[in-house]
Amino acid sequence: MTPFAPIAADGPETSAEWVNRRVQNRPTITVVICARNAAGHLERSLPALRQVIYPRTHLRVLVVDNGSTDGTADIARSHGAAVRHCRRPGVVHARQRGWRAARSEFVAFLDADCIPPPDWLERTLRPFEDDPRLAAAGVRLVPGPVRTLAERHIVEAGILDTDRFRERNALQFPFLVTAGMVLRRAALEEVGGFDTALGRATGEDADLCWRLERAGWRTQYLPEVEIVHHHRSTILQMLRQVRWYGMASAFLFARWRGELGWWRYTDWQVYRRLGRGAVQALPALLGGEDRYARVRPLLEVLDAAAFLTGKWEGALRNRVLFL
């Protein structure tokens, strides 16, 4: 297959004329997809990328295979994407491998389970034109079809609520999620990209945003640009993801507790969720109006417990008091 051939334009303008017109003064960009056993997701996301409106001479798609065993690399190549391999487990290693392999002015990250709109790159790159110190622009994630209890709980509990990630609280500075984010390569070069000390935990996006801003760069959230994210479909997958989030929170606190405040050694909100879920579990099970309502308190207990498990494990690894 020809790698991401030009898309024909609407109206009388030919595809070649459209590309020639759009290519003038457009920056080069590499879309990096980090994937581990994501062949099924790539069958949706890569065709969607072919519909993204951007001059194909200035666009490259790179899939970083993070130790897959399901044919992820073959699927990526069959759709015309370049492939690099990263054997070290952990998405932070794959993201670092990906942007280092790119040679473009900008790097965009798209998760394998995300579906971008056709105007994703055009709209997300626009703020960079007038702001030379803008390092990163992020988008809003919206859920795909919600079919399972896990998918609904992720939505109802706001586990991947990108608007919430832009709020400042006692244990968090605002940050952008990596999925859908566009970054200026010069800014990545200056701060060294992602910190691979995270290992297999998540949180690389928050740490990167905070280091960029500390270095004098700016980040911008574009909630009007929406990318569809297919959430984890099983409860086990959801709990595993939440555990990684808990581990990441400990890593971020260990690194940033000087700026966040040394005395902020705990977040009582997760304990309140745990207690609320435990109290409401039996009444909901007996009187819930639908299947999700009956099990929501139990799921709240489970995701709070998974987060705390990861948090305590991360605190031990980083030798920090973070309850």
PLY file of the C-alpha trace (Angstrom):
ply
format ascii 1.0
element vertex 323
property float x
property float y
property float z
element edge 322
property int vertex1
property int vertex2
end_header
0.00 0.00 0.00
1.26 3.50 -0.78
2.06 5.14 2.57
-0.68 7.65 3.27
-1.29 8.85 -0.29
-2.78 12.35 -0.86
-6.48 12.63 -0.24
-8.56 13.99 -3.09
-10.07 17.40 -2.38
-13.72 18.29 -2.65
-14.76 20.48 -5.58
-13.00 21.20 -8.87
-9.50 21.47 -7.43
-7.42 18.38 -8.20
-5.60 16.43 -5.52
-2.19 17.59 -6.81
-3.28 21.25 -6.86
-4.68 20.94 -3.36
-1.44 19.44 -2.04
0.71 22.07 -3.76
-1.36 24.87 -2.30
-1.47 23.46 1.21
2.17 22.41 1.34
3.47 25.97 1.21
4.74 27.03 4.63
3.31 23.95 6.34
5.60 22.35 8.94
6.61 18.72 8.75
5.00 16.46 11.33
5.33 12.85 12.44
2.37 11.09 14.03
3.73 8.57 16.54
1.54 5.70 17.69
2.92 3.63 20.55
1.33 0.19 20.49
1.54 -3.07 22.39
-0.69 -5.92 21.19
-2.91 -3.33 19.52
-3.52 -4.92 16.12
-7.29 -4.61 16.50
-7.10 -0.94 17.47
-4.73 -0.14 14.59
-7.25 -1.55 12.14
-9.45 1.41 13.14
-7.00 4.18 13.93
-4.73 3.92 10.88
-7.58 4.09 8.32
-8.89 7.11 10.26
-5.46 8.73 9.99
-5.63 8.37 6.22
-8.60 10.75 6.33
-6.71 13.43 8.26
-6.34 16.49 6.07
-2.68 17.41 5.81
-0.14 17.56 2.94
1.15 14.01 2.60
4.61 15.19 1.62
4.89 16.76 5.06
3.28 13.96 7.07
4.78 10.72 8.32
3.13 8.04 10.44
5.34 5.97 12.73
4.17 3.04 14.85
6.43 2.07 17.76
5.86 -1.59 18.56
6.42 -1.98 22.30
7.04 -5.74 22.42
3.81 -6.95 20.80
3.05 -10.62 20.16
-0.09 -10.19 18.05
1.15 -8.94 14.71
0.92 -5.23 15.54
3.94 -4.40 13.36
2.56 -6.30 10.37
-0.78 -4.54 10.62
0.97 -1.16 10.81
3.04 -1.88 7.70
0.01 -3.14 5.81
-1.56 0.28 6.32
1.51 2.12 5.07
3.00 3.20 8.40
6.70 3.05 9.25
7.57 0.80 12.20
10.18 1.00 14.92
10.62 -1.50 17.74
11.06 -0.77 21.44
11.72 -3.86 23.52
11.77 -2.14 26.91
8.28 -2.46 28.43
6.49 0.77 29.26
4.85 3.41 27.10
7.32 6.07 28.22
10.15 4.15 26.53
8.09 3.78 23.35
7.23 7.49 23.28
10.88 8.41 23.73
11.88 6.02 20.95
9.20 7.45 18.71
10.00 11.14 18.88
13.73 10.46 18.68
13.12 8.55 15.43
11.12 11.43 13.99
12.98 14.08 12.01
10.12 16.52 11.63
9.52 19.97 13.08
6.55 18.70 15.07
5.66 15.39 16.68
2.07 14.32 17.32
1.16 11.42 19.60
-1.92 9.34 18.93
-2.81 6.30 21.01
-3.73 3.18 19.06
-7.22 3.22 20.60
-7.94 6.78 19.43
-9.80 7.97 16.33
-8.91 11.53 15.25
-11.20 13.82 13.24
-10.05 14.84 9.74
-9.08 18.35 10.88
-7.11 17.22 13.94
-3.66 18.31 12.79
-4.76 21.50 11.04
-6.59 22.77 14.13
-4.05 21.60 16.69
-1.11 23.12 14.81
-2.82 26.49 14.38
-1.87 27.97 17.80
1.83 27.32 17.10
1.82 29.76 14.17
1.64 32.86 16.36
3.42 31.62 19.48
7.07 30.57 19.07
7.24 29.57 22.75
4.27 27.21 22.55
5.67 23.72 23.17
2.56 21.57 23.23
-1.12 21.66 22.34
-3.51 19.04 23.66
-7.03 17.94 22.83
-10.12 16.67 24.58
-10.74 12.92 24.68
-14.35 11.83 24.23
-15.53 8.24 24.70
-16.31 5.90 21.86
-19.34 3.61 22.02
-20.02 2.62 25.63
-21.03 -1.03 25.73
-19.54 -2.57 28.88
-19.65 -1.85 32.61
-15.97 -0.92 32.58
-16.40 1.58 29.73
-19.38 3.19 31.43
-17.57 3.42 34.76
-14.57 5.11 33.17
-16.95 7.72 31.75
-19.12 8.13 34.86
-16.17 8.30 37.26
-14.23 10.72 35.02
-11.15 8.50 35.01
-10.07 9.92 31.63
-11.67 13.34 31.93
-9.18 15.61 30.13
-10.97 18.74 31.36
-10.25 17.65 34.93
-6.55 17.26 34.14
-6.39 21.00 33.44
-7.46 21.84 36.98
-4.97 22.88 39.63
-5.35 21.07 42.93
-3.25 20.23 45.96
-1.41 17.38 44.23
-1.53 18.37 40.59
-0.50 21.11 38.23
-2.52 21.34 35.00
-1.25 19.11 32.21
-2.15 17.72 28.78
-2.68 14.05 28.01
-0.30 12.59 25.45
-3.07 11.10 23.30
-3.71 13.65 20.56
-0.99 16.01 21.76
1.15 17.91 19.24
4.65 18.95 20.36
7.31 21.23 18.96
10.43 19.13 18.44
12.73 21.97 19.54
11.02 22.00 22.94
11.37 18.23 23.28
15.06 18.52 22.43
15.59 21.21 25.04
14.15 19.21 27.95
15.27 15.79 26.73
11.80 14.47 25.95
10.12 12.01 28.30
11.69 10.77 31.50
12.20 7.03 31.17
12.74 6.74 34.93
8.98 6.22 35.06
9.51 2.67 33.85
6.17 1.00 33.23
4.08 3.58 35.09
2.14 6.31 33.33
2.34 10.03 34.11
4.92 10.82 31.42
2.61 13.46 29.96
2.18 15.38 33.22
5.91 15.29 33.99
6.78 16.46 30.47
4.31 19.35 30.56
5.57 20.53 33.93
9.22 20.36 32.85
8.44 22.26 29.65
6.70 25.02 31.59
9.52 25.16 34.13
11.91 25.67 31.18
9.91 28.67 29.98
7.73 27.01 27.35
3.95 27.15 27.23
1.27 24.50 26.80
-2.27 25.00 25.56
-5.43 22.94 25.91
-7.81 22.91 22.93
-11.09 21.45 24.25
-12.82 22.25 20.98
-10.66 19.63 19.22
-12.09 16.24 20.17
-10.59 12.80 19.59
-12.57 9.62 20.18
-10.95 7.32 22.72
-12.00 3.68 23.05
-11.81 2.97 26.77
-10.74 -0.29 28.39
-13.57 -2.73 27.82
-13.12 -5.12 30.79
-13.04 -4.46 34.51
-9.64 -6.16 34.83
-8.15 -3.92 32.11
-9.65 -0.86 33.78
-8.24 -1.77 37.20
-4.81 -2.46 35.74
-4.85 0.99 34.12
-5.98 2.69 37.35
-3.20 0.93 39.26
-0.64 2.41 36.83
-2.21 5.84 37.45
-1.74 5.36 41.18
1.89 4.39 40.70
2.41 7.43 38.50
0.94 9.73 41.15
3.63 8.59 43.59
6.39 9.12 41.04
5.12 12.61 40.25
4.81 13.49 43.93
8.32 12.25 44.64
9.72 14.42 41.85
7.54 17.51 42.30
6.77 17.60 46.02
8.99 20.64 46.44
6.74 22.66 44.13
3.50 20.96 45.19
4.28 21.33 48.88
6.22 18.95 51.09
3.34 18.71 53.58
0.86 17.43 50.99
1.62 13.77 51.60
-1.87 12.40 50.95
-5.03 12.87 48.92
-8.09 12.17 51.00
-10.44 12.14 48.01
-9.60 8.58 47.02
-10.21 7.39 50.61
-13.58 9.13 50.61
-14.47 7.34 47.36
-13.44 4.05 48.88
-15.57 4.62 51.98
-18.57 5.94 50.04
-18.51 2.94 47.74
-18.32 0.50 50.65
-21.29 2.13 52.41
-23.45 2.26 49.27
-22.56 -1.16 47.83
-25.30 -3.27 49.47
-28.20 -0.77 49.08
-27.28 -0.24 45.42
-27.04 -3.97 44.75
-30.54 -4.45 46.14
-32.23 -1.37 44.71
-30.27 -0.08 41.73
-32.39 0.99 38.78
-30.16 -0.67 36.17
-27.20 -3.01 35.99
-24.59 -0.29 36.26
-26.36 1.47 39.14
-26.37 -1.80 41.05
-22.62 -2.33 40.74
-21.33 1.25 40.58
-20.42 1.48 44.31
-18.57 -1.84 44.06
-16.67 -0.61 40.99
-15.85 2.57 42.90
-14.38 0.47 45.71
-12.37 -1.59 43.24
-10.94 1.34 41.28
-10.10 3.25 44.48
-8.36 0.15 45.87
-6.46 -0.35 42.60
-5.32 3.28 42.63
-4.17 3.04 46.25
-2.32 -0.22 45.56
-0.37 1.44 42.76
0.17 4.57 44.84
1.61 2.68 47.80
3.78 0.56 45.52
5.06 3.70 43.83
5.71 5.35 47.19
7.84 2.41 48.30
9.79 2.40 45.04
10.45 6.13 45.27
11.08 6.07 49.04
8.62 8.82 49.74
5.83 9.19 52.32
2.76 9.39 50.09
-0.37 7.88 51.57
0 1
1 2
2 3
3 4
4 5
5 6
6 7
7 8
8 9
9 10
10 11
11 12
12 13
13 14
14 15
15 16
16 17
17 18
18 19
19 20
20 21
21 22
22 23
23 24
24 25
25 26
26 27
27 28
28 29
29 30
30 31
31 32
32 33
33 34
34 35
35 36
36 37
37 38
38 39
39 40
40 41
41 42
42 43
43 44
44 45
45 46
46 47
47 48
48 49
49 50
50 51
51 52
52 53
53 54
54 55
55 56
56 57
57 58
58 59
59 60
60 61
61 62
62 63
63 64
64 65
65 66
66 67
67 68
68 69
69 70
70 71
71 72
72 73
73 74
74 75
75 76
76 77
77 78
78 79
79 80
80 81
81 82
82 83
83 84
84 85
85 86
86 87
87 88
88 89
89 90
90 91
91 92
92 93
93 94
94 95
95 96
96 97
97 98
98 99
99 100
100 101
101 102
102 103
103 104
104 105
105 106
106 107
107 108
108 109
109 110
110 111
111 112
112 113
113 114
114 115
115 116
116 117
117 118
118 119
119 120
120 121
121 122
122 123
123 124
124 125
125 126
126 127
127 128
128 129
129 130
130 131
131 132
132 133
133 134
134 135
135 136
136 137
137 138
138 139
139 140
140 141
141 142
142 143
143 144
144 145
145 146
146 147
147 148
148 149
149 150
150 151
151 152
152 153
153 154
154 155
155 156
156 157
157 158
158 159
159 160
160 161
161 162
162 163
163 164
164 165
165 166
166 167
167 168
168 169
169 170
170 171
171 172
172 173
173 174
174 175
175 176
176 177
177 178
178 179
179 180
180 181
181 182
182 183
183 184
184 185
185 186
186 187
187 188
188 189
189 190
190 191
191 192
192 193
193 194
194 195
195 196
196 197
197 198
198 199
199 200
200 201
201 202
202 203
203 204
204 205
205 206
206 207
207 208
208 209
209 210
210 211
211 212
212 213
213 214
214 215
215 216
216 217
217 218
218 219
219 220
220 221
221 222
222 223
223 224
224 225
225 226
226 227
227 228
228 229
229 230
230 231
231 232
232 233
233 234
234 235
235 236
236 237
237 238
238 239
239 240
240 241
241 242
242 243
243 244
244 245
245 246
246 247
247 248
248 249
249 250
250 251
251 252
252 253
253 254
254 255
255 256
256 257
257 258
258 259
259 260
260 261
261 262
262 263
263 264
264 265
265 266
266 267
267 268
268 269
269 270
270 271
271 272
272 273
273 274
274 275
275 276
276 277
277 278
278 279
279 280
280 281
281 282
282 283
283 284
284 285
285 286
286 287
287 288
288 289
289 290
290 291
291 292
292 293
293 294
294 295
295 296
296 297
297 298
298 299
299 300
300 301
301 302
302 303
303 304
304 305
305 306
306 307
307 308
308 309
309 310
310 311
311 312
312 313
313 314
314 315
315 316
316 317
317 318
318 319
319 320
320 321
321 322
